[in-house]
């Protein structure tokens, strides 16, 4: 009696859910192994450029603050 209650969900899982799950899993694995698309690669390069510009701006701001207010680094701690 208890086994009959469990058999229906197990059969539904094996017939419907498991194949879809496997297909989606291996499709995502294949996409990851293919690497970046040209668009993703260009976006990555753009973000790298932006990060470099930000780092330069931060360095400039820190240099300005160091010259105008040498104790600014110790105030926030």
Helices and strands as residue ranges (DSSP letters): H 2-12, I 13-17, H 18-34, H 38-68, H 72-75
